Each structure stands twice: as C-alpha cells, then as structure tokens.
Amino acid sequence: MAFTKAQKQKVIEDLTQSLNSQKAVAFVDFQGLKVKDMVDLRQKIKEVGGQLKVAKKTLIKIALEKTGLKLEKELEGELALVFAFEDPLSILKTVYKFSQTNKSLKILAGVFEEKFIEKEKVVALAQLPSREELLTRLVGSISSPISGLVNVLQGNIRGLIYVLSAIKNKAIPINE
C-alpha cells in the first residue's frame, strides 16, 4: 500500500526529529531478517535507550537533508535506522553483537558526533570497551605498582619470619 503525501510528511517529520535529538545513528540492512528476530532486535535496542525505525530510502534522504547530514554513498538493501538517544556506544555494541549472531543484519554506515562514518568505523566503535571496563583497567593499572611495592616490602619481612621460625624449630643450627 502506497503512502499518502501526509503520511510521508509525518514519517519525514518523525525521522527529522529523531535525527536532531540523536547522539549516534547506525544504518543497517535488515533484508532477510525474520520478524521474530526483528522484534528481538527492537527490544534489545529499547533496553539500552535507543530506537529502531524503518523507512523508505527516499524519505530517509529527505530527513537527512533537513538536518544537514548527507549520505556520502548510496546504501544498499532494506534500510533501517538505529538511533541512540542516551549512550551512543551501547547502541552500536548492541547492533554489532546482534549482527554477529544474525548474519541477515548488516551494518552499513553510521552517524557519530554529527559526522557520517563508514561501516569500519562503526564496527571499531562497537568493539571499544565500555566505560566501566576502561575505568576498571585504569584503576588496575594505577594500583598495580603500589601492590607490587607492598609485596616487595612484605617479602623481606616474610623472609625474616621464615628464618626466625626455622631457628626456633632448630631446622637451622646456630653456633652457640
């Protein structure tokens, strides 16, 4: 069923509003994805504060032009937009993980920090560790030299205790 002009205008307005309030967008090709998998993907994206919208390519191009963004190349397949409204990397990670388990979903490109980015950059961003992981690594690398110093200092005390214990148990003879 064809859209009326008013319906198309409504879709363009919705897309424009989402594009203006997004922190990141992933363009995905969902051709061949089963309905059950699409519902599962929508739910996972919603859980991390995002939204998936499906629209015709011409309507997406018009909405992108209204926001000042422009696709640098023509995107193939059935196009869907995945919007990140909160944490941009969590959405990209979710889409990337889903595309690894469902080969029918293909990441085509994205928009990050108001710039169009290629598929490779979207995948690279999705593979970055989370903020919590980076903080954990930072704390570990800061505390590592300190714990090493503590172990070295305790080593001398431990050695002295072993020697004194051996003398007490007469394992080491002492010249008297």
Contacts in CASP RR format, 6 or more apart in sequence:
PFRMAT RR
TARGET T0000
AUTHOR 0000-0000-0000
METHOD contacts of the structure
MODEL  1
MAFTKAQKQKVIEDLTQSLNSQKAVAFVDFQGLKVKDMVDLRQKIKEVGG
QLKVAKKTLIKIALEKTGLKLEKELEGELALVFAFEDPLSILKTVYKFSQ
TNKSLKILAGVFEEKFIEKEKVVALAQLPSREELLTRLVGSISSPISGLV
NVLQGNIRGLIYVLSAIKNKAIPINE
3 11 0 8 1.000
8 59 0 8 1.000
11 55 0 8 1.000
11 56 0 8 1.000
11 59 0 8 1.000
12 59 0 8 1.000
12 62 0 8 1.000
12 63 0 8 1.000
12 66 0 8 1.000
14 53 0 8 1.000
15 53 0 8 1.000
15 55 0 8 1.000
15 59 0 8 1.000
15 60 0 8 1.000
15 63 0 8 1.000
15 81 0 8 1.000
16 63 0 8 1.000
16 66 0 8 1.000
16 67 0 8 1.000
18 51 0 8 1.000
18 53 0 8 1.000
18 81 0 8 1.000
18 83 0 8 1.000
19 25 0 8 1.000
19 63 0 8 1.000
19 64 0 8 1.000
19 66 0 8 1.000
19 67 0 8 1.000
19 69 0 8 1.000
19 83 0 8 1.000
19 111 0 8 1.000
20 67 0 8 1.000
21 85 0 8 1.000
22 83 0 8 1.000
22 84 0 8 1.000
22 85 0 8 1.000
22 111 0 8 1.000
23 84 0 8 1.000
23 85 0 8 1.000
23 86 0 8 1.000
23 87 0 8 1.000
23 88 0 8 1.000
24 83 0 8 1.000
24 84 0 8 1.000
24 88 0 8 1.000
24 89 0 8 1.000
24 91 0 8 1.000
24 92 0 8 1.000
24 110 0 8 1.000
24 111 0 8 1.000
24 112 0 8 1.000
24 113 0 8 1.000
25 81 0 8 1.000
25 82 0 8 1.000
25 83 0 8 1.000
25 84 0 8 1.000
25 110 0 8 1.000
25 111 0 8 1.000
25 112 0 8 1.000
26 81 0 8 1.000
26 82 0 8 1.000
26 84 0 8 1.000
26 91 0 8 1.000
26 92 0 8 1.000
26 95 0 8 1.000
26 107 0 8 1.000
26 109 0 8 1.000
26 110 0 8 1.000
26 122 0 8 1.000
27 75 0 8 1.000
27 79 0 8 1.000
27 80 0 8 1.000
27 81 0 8 1.000
27 82 0 8 1.000
27 107 0 8 1.000
27 108 0 8 1.000
27 109 0 8 1.000
27 110 0 8 1.000
28 79 0 8 1.000
28 80 0 8 1.000
28 81 0 8 1.000
28 82 0 8 1.000
28 95 0 8 1.000
28 99 0 8 1.000
28 105 0 8 1.000
28 106 0 8 1.000
28 107 0 8 1.000
28 108 0 8 1.000
29 75 0 8 1.000
29 76 0 8 1.000
29 77 0 8 1.000
29 78 0 8 1.000
29 79 0 8 1.000
29 80 0 8 1.000
29 105 0 8 1.000
29 106 0 8 1.000
29 108 0 8 1.000
30 38 0 8 1.000
30 54 0 8 1.000
30 78 0 8 1.000
30 80 0 8 1.000
30 104 0 8 1.000
30 105 0 8 1.000
31 77 0 8 1.000
31 78 0 8 1.000
31 104 0 8 1.000
32 104 0 8 1.000
33 41 0 8 1.000
33 102 0 8 1.000
33 104 0 8 1.000
33 105 0 8 1.000
34 104 0 8 1.000
37 102 0 8 1.000
37 104 0 8 1.000
37 105 0 8 1.000
40 98 0 8 1.000
41 52 0 8 1.000
41 95 0 8 1.000
41 98 0 8 1.000
41 102 0 8 1.000
41 105 0 8 1.000
42 52 0 8 1.000
44 94 0 8 1.000
44 98 0 8 1.000
45 51 0 8 1.000
45 52 0 8 1.000
45 82 0 8 1.000
45 91 0 8 1.000
45 94 0 8 1.000
45 95 0 8 1.000
48 86 0 8 1.000
48 87 0 8 1.000
48 90 0 8 1.000
48 91 0 8 1.000
48 94 0 8 1.000
49 84 0 8 1.000
49 85 0 8 1.000
49 86 0 8 1.000
49 87 0 8 1.000
49 90 0 8 1.000
49 91 0 8 1.000
50 82 0 8 1.000
50 83 0 8 1.000
50 84 0 8 1.000
50 85 0 8 1.000
50 86 0 8 1.000
50 91 0 8 1.000
51 82 0 8 1.000
51 83 0 8 1.000
51 85 0 8 1.000
52 80 0 8 1.000
52 81 0 8 1.000
52 82 0 8 1.000
52 83 0 8 1.000
53 80 0 8 1.000
53 81 0 8 1.000
53 83 0 8 1.000
54 78 0 8 1.000
54 79 0 8 1.000
54 80 0 8 1.000
54 81 0 8 1.000
55 63 0 8 1.000
55 79 0 8 1.000
55 80 0 8 1.000
55 81 0 8 1.000
57 75 0 8 1.000
57 79 0 8 1.000
60 79 0 8 1.000
60 81 0 8 1.000
61 71 0 8 1.000
64 70 0 8 1.000
64 71 0 8 1.000
69 111 0 8 1.000
69 114 0 8 1.000
69 116 0 8 1.000
70 116 0 8 1.000
71 109 0 8 1.000
71 116 0 8 1.000
72 109 0 8 1.000
72 116 0 8 1.000
73 109 0 8 1.000
75 108 0 8 1.000
75 109 0 8 1.000
76 108 0 8 1.000
79 108 0 8 1.000
82 91 0 8 1.000
82 95 0 8 1.000
83 91 0 8 1.000
84 90 0 8 1.000
84 91 0 8 1.000
84 92 0 8 1.000
88 112 0 8 1.000
88 125 0 8 1.000
89 125 0 8 1.000
89 126 0 8 1.000
89 128 0 8 1.000
89 130 0 8 1.000
89 131 0 8 1.000
90 130 0 8 1.000
92 122 0 8 1.000
92 125 0 8 1.000
92 126 0 8 1.000
93 126 0 8 1.000
93 130 0 8 1.000
95 105 0 8 1.000
95 107 0 8 1.000
95 126 0 8 1.000
96 107 0 8 1.000
96 122 0 8 1.000
96 123 0 8 1.000
96 126 0 8 1.000
96 127 0 8 1.000
97 126 0 8 1.000
98 105 0 8 1.000
99 105 0 8 1.000
99 106 0 8 1.000
99 107 0 8 1.000
107 119 0 8 1.000
107 122 0 8 1.000
107 123 0 8 1.000
107 126 0 8 1.000
108 119 0 8 1.000
109 116 0 8 1.000
109 117 0 8 1.000
109 118 0 8 1.000
109 119 0 8 1.000
109 122 0 8 1.000
110 116 0 8 1.000
110 117 0 8 1.000
110 118 0 8 1.000
110 119 0 8 1.000
110 121 0 8 1.000
110 122 0 8 1.000
111 117 0 8 1.000
112 121 0 8 1.000
112 122 0 8 1.000
112 125 0 8 1.000
117 125 0 8 1.000
129 137 0 8 1.000
163 172 0 8 1.000
166 172 0 8 1.000
167 174 0 8 1.000
END
